[in-house]
């Protein structure tokens, strides 16, 4: 039970069956900031600065989270070649977390 408590989340994150809470929080913030009613939840983009204001987290932290969320396929990044900041939009389809390891009570 002790080992399960220490590694179950790590194994779920590593296998892609669960999404770290800080990534889920960041993707939810991007979704909220880009949601335009009547567009099916999409319609505009957002920036790091807007996500920083929404989450109240340091800009560097938000940048790291957005990079991970982009690599995981939950956020799309649009680079602007004219010196403007990268803009972000969320990608529908982020699943609910799934347990990978059986709970200790199931093994007794």
Secondary structure, 3 states (H helix, E strand, C coil): CHHHHHHHHHHHHHHCCCCCHHHHHHHHHHHHHHCCCCCCCCCCCEEHHHHHHHHCCCHHHHHHHHHHHHHCCCEEEECCCCCCCCEEEECCCCCCCCCCCCCHHHHC
